[in-house]
Each structure stands twice: as C-alpha cells, then as structure tokens.
Amino acid sequence: MKQRDTRYKRWLGLTLGLTAAGLAVCGGLVAAVDPFFHYHKPLSGLAYPIDSERYQNDGISRHFSYDAVITGTSMTENFKASLFDERFGTHAIKIPFAGATYKEVDQAVRRAITYNPGIKVILRSLDGSFLIQDKDSWNEAAPRPDYLYDSNPLNDVNYLWNKEIIFGNVKAVFARTEAGEKTTTFDQYMNWAPEREWGKAAVLKTYDQPTERFVQENPLTEEEARMVRENLEQNVLAAARENPEITFCCFFPPYSVAYWDSELAAKGNMGRQLAALRLAASLLLEEENIRLFVFDDQTQITCNLDNYMDVLHYSEAVGDQLIVWMAAGEHRLTKETMDAYFARVEALYRNYDYDSLYSEETLTIKE
C-alpha cells in the first residue's frame, strides 16, 4: 500500500513539475517575443507582423519611440506615417481603432500621453457618424482586451498562456523572420486600401437608391445637443485642456456625396447632422491648441465616387491629400470662417443633383 502511495506521489510530483515547466516555457516564450509589445518594443533580429490594432496599439504607445500620434477610426487606417513625418517634422506612431467611439479613442490618447510626455502633435479623426452619442458609448462589437491596457500583472495570464497567441502570434513572428521579411511599418499597418474595390460601382453596391429626399426634417434635439457637448467635453476637450503643450490636429472626415444622399437627404437628417457638426466646431474652436480641419466642401473629393469604396471610406490617395493640407494649414476652420463654411456645405448638399449618382453621366450640381 505504501509503495503504491509512493509511486502515486512521484507520478503526481512529476506531472505537476512537467506542467509547471511547460507553463513556464510557454509563458516565458510569449513574454520574450511579446508579439503585442506588452512588455517591450520589438526585439532586433525578429520581424513582427503588426496587424491587430486593439491588441497591439497600447503596446505601441507604451514602448515605441515617437513624438506624434496618428489615431482615430478607420478614417485614419490608410494614413501614411512617413508622409505625416515628412510634412509635420515629427516621428509618429499610428494607432487607429476601426469603429471606435470618441471615448475609446480618448482613452488611447490619454494612455499615450501618460506613457510619453514628449508628444508634440496628435492627429485625430472626429467622425460625424459617432458624434451624437452618449459620452460613455462603446462599440461592443469590437474586441476589448483590457488585460493589455491595465497595470494589473495578475490578469496577464490571459496573454502569457493564451493558445491562440502562442501558436498564432508568436509563431507568426518566427515565420515572418524566417521568410526574411521586416517588421510591419506604420505605412503598412492596417492599410487595407489595396485589398478593396473602389469607385462608383463599388459605392452604389453598398446601399439602395433613395426614392424620396427631404420629405421630413429631423432637427437636432436638446437631448442630442447635450450628448454632443458631453461627448466632446469628456472625450476630446478635456485632454486638450490638460495638455496645452500638445497640438491636437482634429478633422471631420469627408464622407462621400452618396452618404449625404442615403443617410442625410433621404432620412431627413441633413439639418440634424449639420447642426451637430456646427455645435462641435464651435466647442473645439474655443481651445487654442486644437486645430480643426474640414473638407466637406472639397467636391473634387466628396463628389467623385472613384475616391471611395463605400459611402464613408475614402482612398489612400485622399488620405495623403488630407495630411498634406493639414500640415500646410489649409482647410483649417476658424471662428471667422465657420458660418460661411457651413452655409456653403449646406447649400451644396441640399441642391445636389443626387439622381446623377445613378446614371452614367458626370456628376453635377444643380444650378
């Protein structure tokens, strides 16, 4: 009986020892390679695929060297950090969050500022489609790996002993290195433009042609105006006020004329959206270190559907142009130009010949 107990104890000890050793090896391998940059920047000699924004962005902010940040939604994913650096004279990282609400981007901005007090410029998209939302709203469909964002070492078990990370992400680093490739650049990071179909035909596939327009008019309600104010106050303005040494370059992304048709004119939301954008602009322009750029009156972009893949997302070339304009200070909105700008935009899209979108003729504007 004693011999059997002894053999059992030895087997149990050996099993536990091997299990502990295996866990140590796996956890140590993840920590050493660190594909999400949770503990350190990329190791020299290894080629890292950077392709998982919500899993890698915080590590990029935490451990990379930079003095500028490009962030926002998918409206910044195709931006080239190299062009930004050339034009702004910076060394930037790019940390976009597709489908992100204002709060998610603000938290990323605040973490970056905490990690790196030397930031000079933050470029950020302020999407009109996420403007009229509760200040604490979050895209629940997006991954939320909080264990990578906090400073609690205990929940790092979700990272260190994650089968998908060990056999997926760590393995991908070695595979990329063995193939002789290099770590993904910030020009390549989350750049999906070459993989998509672009142009008028592609855009028109994404929605049905409206049968009516401007039948009703939905105003911006007092409750919605409150949401806009609180959203901006908590998720944009507060960080700017707390960091007056940082220049915040913010921009309203230029959605296509098809968006103005399908989402605004057809649904009676044009006045509502313009009022929200105007309110947002008036609040943003109160802060001296916020530079607000607007492009909805640039018809060579918005009214040429060859620049888009759907009603919202513009091409890589358009992204390049936006960076060039912002670096040069062009299309910057001021208190003096705001009224004329919004009057011009409203006249443009209320009088646009939307039926021309669905013909083979050149897009035109009604006289």
DOFIGU-376402 format. One line per 5 residues: number of its first residue (from 1); their letters; for each residue z, y, x of C-alpha. Coordinates in steps of 0.1 Angstrom, whole numbers, padded with zeros to 4 digits. Each point is the difference from the previous one (the first is absolute). Layout:
! DOFIGU-376402
NUM = A = Z:Y:X | ...
//
This chain:
! DOFIGU-376402
1 = MKQRD = 0000:0000:0000 | 0010:0023:0028 | -0033:-0008:0019 | -0020:0009:-0031 | 0019:0033:-0004
6 = TRYKR = -0006:0008:0036 | -0037:-0007:-0003 | -0002:0021:-0031 | 0017:0029:0017 | -0023:-0002:0030
11 = WLGLT = -0030:-0001:-0023 | 0013:0030:-0020 | 0007:0019:0032 | -0034:-0008:0015 | -0017:0010:-0033
16 = LGLTA = 0019:0033:-0003 | -0006:0007:0037 | -0038:-0006:-0003 | -0001:0020:-0032 | 0018:0029:0017
21 = AGLAV = -0022:-0002:0030 | -0031:0000:-0021 | 0012:0030:-0020 | 0009:0018:0032 | -0035:-0007:0014
26 = CGGLV = -0018:0011:-0031 | 0022:0031:-0005 | -0003:0009:0037 | -0038:-0004:-0001 | -0003:0023:-0030
31 = AAVDP = 0024:0026:0016 | -0018:-0003:0034 | -0035:0004:-0014 | 0011:0022:-0029 | -0032:0003:-0020
36 = FFHYH = 0014:0026:-0023 | 0015:0021:0028 | 0035:-0003:-0015 | 0017:-0001:0034 | -0025:0014:0025
41 = KPLSG = -0035:0014:0005 | -0029:-0024:0007 | 0004:-0019:0032 | -0025:0006:0028 | -0022:-0031:0005
46 = LAYPI = 0000:-0008:-0037 | -0026:0011:-0026 | 0016:0008:-0034 | -0019:0000:-0033 | 0013:0031:-0018
51 = DSERY = -0009:-0007:-0036 | 0031:-0001:-0022 | 0010:0035:-0009 | 0032:-0005:-0019 | 0012:-0026:0026
56 = QNDGI = -0011:0018:0031 | 0002:0037:-0008 | 0037:0004:0005 | -0001:-0017:0034 | -0029:0022:0010
61 = SRHFS = 0021:0031:-0009 | 0030:-0014:0017 | -0014:-0011:0034 | -0034:0015:0006 | -0005:0033:0020
66 = YDAVI = -0014:0029:-0021 | 0004:0036:-0010 | -0019:-0001:-0032 | -0002:-0022:-0031 | -0028:-0007:-0024
71 = TGTSM = 0013:-0015:-0032 | -0006:-0001:-0038 | -0018:-0025:-0022 | -0033:-0017:0003 | -0015:0034:0002
76 = TENFK = 0010:0001:0037 | -0007:-0037:0009 | -0034:0007:0014 | 0010:0031:0020 | -0006:-0001:0037
81 = ASLFD = 0031:0008:0021 | -0023:0007:0030 | -0019:0027:-0019 | 0033:0014:-0012 | 0014:0001:0035
86 = ERFGT = -0032:0016:0013 | 0001:0028:-0026 | 0037:0005:-0003 | 0009:-0005:0037 | 0026:-0027:-0009
91 = HAIKI = 0007:-0037:0007 | 0003:-0014:-0035 | 0009:-0032:-0017 | -0014:-0010:-0034 | 0023:-0016:-0025
96 = PFAGA = -0017:0000:-0034 | 0014:-0018:-0032 | -0027:-0010:-0025 | 0011:0008:-0035 | 0032:0017:0011
101 = TYKEV = 0019:0024:-0022 | 0013:0033:0014 | 0034:-0015:0006 | -0012:-0029:0021 | -0020:0023:0023
106 = DQAVR = 0029:0025:0002 | 0024:-0028:0012 | -0025:-0010:0027 | -0003:0037:0010 | 0038:0003:0003
111 = RAITY = 0003:-0032:0020 | -0026:0012:0024 | 0017:0033:0005 | 0033:-0018:0006 | -0016:-0023:0026
116 = NPGIK = -0019:0028:0017 | 0013:0035:0000 | -0030:0011:0020 | -0025:-0001:-0029 | -0021:0031:-0002
121 = VILRS = -0024:-0007:-0028 | 0001:-0022:-0031 | -0033:-0005:-0020 | 0007:-0013:-0034 | -0021:-0006:-0032
126 = LDGSF = 0014:0013:-0032 | -0018:-0021:-0026 | -0005:0017:-0034 | 0001:-0034:-0016 | 0036:-0005:0011
131 = LIQDK = 0011:0036:-0006 | 0013:-0002:-0036 | 0026:-0028:0006 | 0037:-0004:0001 | 0014:0010:0034
136 = DSWNE = 0013:-0035:0006 | -0030:-0019:-0012 | -0013:-0028:0022 | -0030:-0022:0001 | 0016:-0033:-0010
141 = AAPRP = -0032:-0019:0008 | 0002:0009:0037 | 0021:-0020:0025 | 0034:0014:0007 | 0014:-0017:0032
146 = DYLYD = 0032:0021:0001 | 0014:-0023:0027 | -0024:0016:0024 | 0010:0035:-0009 | 0037:0000:0002
151 = SNPLN = 0024:-0004:0029 | 0018:-0031:-0013 | -0005:-0027:0026 | 0012:-0027:-0024 | -0030:0001:-0023
156 = DVNYL = -0023:-0003:0030 | 0002:-0038:-0008 | -0029:0008:-0024 | -0021:0010:0030 | 0012:-0022:0028
161 = WNKEI = -0002:-0033:-0019 | -0029:0007:-0023 | -0025:-0029:0000 | -0029:0023:-0008 | 0008:0023:0029
166 = IFGNV = 0005:-0028:0025 | -0031:-0019:-0009 | -0020:0030:-0012 | 0007:0033:0017 | 0014:-0013:0033
171 = KAVFA = -0029:-0025:0003 | -0025:0028:-0008 | 0013:0020:0030 | -0006:-0029:0024 | -0034:-0008:-0016
176 = RTEAG = -0011:0036:0004 | 0012:0001:0036 | -0017:-0033:0008 | -0033:0013:-0015 | 0001:0029:0024
181 = EKTTT = 0004:0027:-0026 | 0023:0030:0001 | 0027:0013:-0022 | -0014:0017:-0031 | -0005:0037:0004
186 = FDQYM = 0011:0026:-0026 | -0037:0007:-0007 | -0004:-0037:-0010 | 0034:-0004:-0017 | -0004:-0005:-0038
191 = NWAPE = -0036:0013:0003 | -0017:-0020:-0028 | -0030:0023:-0005 | -0026:-0022:0017 | 0009:-0029:-0023
196 = REWGK = -0006:0018:-0033 | -0030:0008:-0021 | -0007:0038:-0001 | -0022:0022:-0022 | -0008:0010:-0035
201 = AAVLK = -0006:-0036:-0012 | 0033:-0012:0014 | 0019:0028:-0016 | -0015:-0004:-0034 | 0009:-0037:0000
206 = TYDQP = 0037:0009:0001 | 0002:0016:-0035 | -0018:0003:-0033 | -0020:0031:-0009 | 0021:0022:-0023
211 = TERFV = -0015:0006:-0035 | 0019:0032:-0006 | 0014:0028:0021 | 0024:0029:-0007 | 0007:-0013:-0035
216 = QENPL = 0037:0006:0005 | 0020:0020:0025 | 0033:-0014:0013 | 0021:0028:0015 | 0025:-0004:0028
221 = TEEEA = 0033:-0003:-0019 | 0033:0015:0010 | 0013:-0035:0008 | -0030:-0007:0022 | 0003:0033:0018
226 = RMVRE = 0036:-0009:0007 | -0011:-0033:0015 | -0025:0018:0022 | 0027:0024:0013 | 0025:-0027:0006
231 = NLEQN = -0025:-0023:0016 | -0011:0027:0025 | 0035:0013:0006 | 0015:-0033:0009 | -0030:-0016:0017
236 = VLAAA = -0019:0028:0017 | 0017:0033:0001 | 0035:-0011:0011 | -0013:-0016:0032 | -0020:0031:0008
241 = RENPE = 0029:0023:-0005 | 0023:-0023:0021 | -0026:0000:0029 | -0014:0035:0004 | -0013:-0008:0035
246 = ITFCC = -0024:-0026:-0014 | -0033:0011:-0016 | -0008:-0020:-0031 | -0037:-0001:-0007 | -0003:-0011:-0036
251 = FFPPY = -0032:-0005:-0020 | -0011:-0009:-0035 | -0026:-0027:0005 | -0034:0008:-0014 | -0007:-0025:-0028
256 = SVAYW = -0035:-0005:-0011 | -0017:0017:-0030 | 0001:-0034:-0016 | 0038:0002:-0001 | -0002:0035:-0016
261 = DSELA = -0022:-0016:-0026 | 0016:-0034:-0007 | 0037:0009:0005 | 0002:0037:-0009 | -0029:0012:-0022
266 = AKGNM = -0002:-0032:-0021 | 0037:-0003:-0004 | 0008:0036:-0007 | 0021:0003:0032 | -0019:0026:0020
271 = GRQLA = 0022:0029:-0010 | 0031:-0021:0005 | -0011:-0011:0035 | -0010:0035:0011 | 0032:0015:-0012
276 = ALRLA = 0020:-0027:0020 | -0021:0007:0031 | 0005:0038:-0004 | 0037:-0004:-0005 | 0002:-0022:0031
281 = ASLLL = -0019:0024:0020 | 0022:0029:-0010 | 0031:-0019:0011 | -0016:-0012:0033 | -0012:0034:0010
286 = EEENI = 0036:0013:0000 | 0007:-0019:0032 | -0012:0017:0032 | -0004:-0033:0019 | -0021:-0016:-0027
291 = RLFVF = -0038:0005:0002 | -0018:-0011:-0032 | -0036:-0009:0001 | -0023:-0005:-0031 | -0035:-0013:-0003
296 = DDQTQ = -0008:-0005:-0037 | -0025:0029:0001 | -0020:-0017:0028 | -0028:-0013:-0022 | -0019:-0014:0030
301 = ITCNL = 0028:-0026:0001 | 0013:-0004:-0035 | -0033:0001:-0018 | -0018:-0023:0023 | 0010:-0035:-0010
306 = DNYMD = -0015:-0014:0031 | 0032:0012:0016 | 0022:-0024:-0021 | 0007:-0036:-0007 | 0017:0006:-0033
311 = VLHYS = 0011:0031:-0019 | 0027:0008:0026 | -0007:-0013:0034 | -0022:0020:0024 | -0018:-0013:0030
316 = EAVGD = 0010:0000:0037 | -0024:0029:0006 | 0017:0021:-0026 | 0033:-0008:0015 | -0013:0012:0034
321 = QLIVW = -0012:0033:-0017 | 0034:0006:-0016 | 0017:-0003:0034 | -0024:0024:0016 | 0004:0025:-0028
326 = MAAGE = 0038:-0002:0001 | 0002:0003:0038 | -0021:0031:-0003 | 0021:0014:-0028 | -0029:-0001:-0024
331 = HRLTK = 0005:-0005:-0038 | 0037:0009:0004 | 0015:0012:-0032 | 0021:0032:0000 | 0019:0019:-0027
336 = ETMDA = -0029:0026:0001 | -0028:-0026:-0005 | 0018:-0024:-0024 | -0010:0016:-0033 | -0037:0004:0010
341 = YFARV = -0001:-0036:0013 | 0014:-0016:-0032 | -0022:0021:-0022 | -0030:-0011:0020 | 0009:-0036:-0001
346 = EALYR = 0006:0001:-0038 | -0033:0017:-0007 | -0018:-0025:0022 | 0013:-0031:-0017 | 0002:0012:-0035
351 = NYDYD = -0037:0010:0001 | -0013:-0029:0021 | -0030:-0020:-0014 | 0018:-0033:0000 | -0028:-0018:-0017
356 = SLYSE = -0020:0004:0031 | 0023:-0024:0018 | -0015:-0028:-0020 | -0037:0008:0006 | -0022:-0003:0030
361 = ETLTI = -0003:0038:0002 | 0017:0021:0026 | 0035:0010:-0011 | 0000:0036:-0014 | 0024:0025:-0014
366 = KE = -0006:0017:-0033 | -0008:0037:0002
//
